[in-house]
Amino acid sequence: MPPFFEHALRITWFAVLGYWLWASRSAKRVEQQESLAKRLLFYWLPLVVAALLLGPGEWFGRTLLREQFVPHSTLVYAVGLAVAIGGAALAIVSRVILGRNWSATVQLKQDHELVTQGPYGLVRHPIYTGFVLLFLGNAIMVGDWRGLLAVAIVFVSFWRKLRLEERWLGAHFGEPYRLYQARTKALIPAVL
């Protein structure tokens, strides 16, 4: 990958992760959360595996995971970077709008509020959508099948997480949450 694209992708990841760390200081206190073992197994481990899959190609030798699914070209790098930046921007904006109700894992907060404005008016989990797009853009830039495997792992992890989150939010908010579910999709407007 040309240095410009590599640096731009790193800056994109650092911007998201840096904001996440900084903004996490102001989250509300936890009222209910999933066990530590489940958080590690179903959320953090898949994210670490996905990140490793997107690491240096030499780790994978001459395996199928190292085979290209798109050519390594400036156009492909530019498209991948645009997808990654778009995903990062969506995740950050959604995190800003969610405010103190945000949590890194499935949690209910004290005085939890149902947020339905901004990107939340289009999908119920725009942060997950943003991160899937960020991983997808990264995978396009890597260009190998290992990148698509990383995206699939992240998607499955987030899908499991959002299903649990929706059960908890449905139980907590009741009918307002069911109405919200009826008018919005989980991750992709009008599709999924």
N, C-alpha and C positions, 0 to 999 in steps of 0.2 A: 504494500500500500504506500503511495507517495506520502512523504512527510507532512505536507499540508493537511491532507485528509486524516492522517493518523493523529496529528496534534488537535485538529478540530474535533474529532471524535472524543479524544481524551478530555478536552475542555468541556464538552457537552456532558460527559459522565461526571466530571468533577463539579460542575455547576449544580447538577441535580443532587448528587450526594452531599455536597457542601450545604446546600439549602436545606436538605432533609435534616441534617445534623443540627444546624442552627435553629430551624423552626421547631424541632421536637422539644425544645426547652419549654415551650408555652402550652403544651397539650394539657388538657384537663386530667384530673385524677381518674384512675381506673376504677370502675365499679365491678366489672366482670371481664374475665379474659380466658382464653384457651390455655391449657396446661403448657408448661415449658417444653416438655418432651414432644408434644404435638407441634408446637411452634418450630422447634428445631428440625424435626423430621419432615413436616409437610410444607414448610415455608422457607426457612433459612438454608437447609441442605440443597433443595432444588435450585435456589438462586446461586449458591456457590458452585454447584455442578455446571449450571448454565454459563456462569462467568468463566469458569475454567475451559469450557468448550470454545469460548470465543478468544482464548489466549493464543499464544504463539503456535503457529501451524506445525512447527517442528515437533511438538509434543505428540503429534498424531501420525508421524512417519508417512508411509505410503498407503494408508488405509482408505477405505471408502469414505470415511468422515472427512478426509482431506481433499476429496474430489470436488471440483467446482460445479456449482449449479448455475452460476452466472459468470461471464467473462470478467477478468480484472481489467477494467477500463476506466477512464476518467468519468465517463457518463454514469457508469454503474456506481462508482464511488460517490459522485455528486448526488445521485438519487438516494443512495443509502444514507448519506449525511443529512439530506433534507428530511427523510423519514425520521431519523434519530433526533434531529433538532425539533421537529414537529412534536414527536412523542415527549421529549423532555419539556418543551413549553407547555403542553397539555397537562402533564403531571404536576408541574410547578404551579400553574394557574389554578388547577383543581385543588391542590394542597393549600394554597393561599385562601381560596374560597371556603374550604372545609374548616379552616381555622383551628381552634382549640379542640374540635371534635375528632381530629385526626389521631390515628394510631398506626403503628407499624405492623401490628398483628391484629387479629380479630379481638376487639374489645368493645365494651359499652363503657362510656364515660359518665361521670357524675354530671347531671343536668344535660345529658346528651340531647342534641338538637337535630332535627331532620332537615338537611340542607338539600334544596331542590333548584337553586338558581345557577346561572352560568352554565358550565358544561354538564352540571348535574341535572339540568333541564332536558338534556339530550340523552344521556346515559346515566345509569345509577353508579357506575364505578369508573369514572374517567381517569382516575390515577392509575388503575390497572391497565386501562386502554393505553395511556401514555407510556407506561413502562413496557408493555408488549411492543408498541411501536418503536421505542428506543432500542430494545433488543433486536427487533426485526431490521431496523436501519443498520445496526452494528453487523448483523448476520449478512445483509446484502453487501456491505463493505468487505467483510471477510471473504464472502463469495463461495465458501465451502459448505458441504452438507452438514458439517458439525454446527454451523451457525443456525441452520433451520432446526436441528435437533435441540439446540439451546432455546430457541423460541418456543418450540413445542413443550419443553419442560416448564418454562416460565408460564405458558398459557395454562397448562394443566394445574400447576400449583395455584395460580390466581383463581382459576375456576373453582377449585375446591374451597379456597379461602372465601370467595364471594358467596358461594352457596351457604356456608356456615354463617357468614356475616348477615346474609339476607334472612335467615331463620331467626337470628337474634334480633335484628332490627324489626322484623315483622312482629315478633312477640312483644317487643318493647313499645313500638309505636301503634300497632294494631291497624285499624282501618285506614288511617292516612298513609301508612306505608304500602298497604295493598293497592290503594288507588294510585300511588306513585309508581308501583311496579306495573300496573295496567297501562299507564301512559308512556312508559320509557322502557328501553331495552337495557340489558345489563352492560354490554361493552361496545357494541357497534350500533349507531342509530338506525332504526327500522330493520335491523337484520338479526342481531344476537344479543 
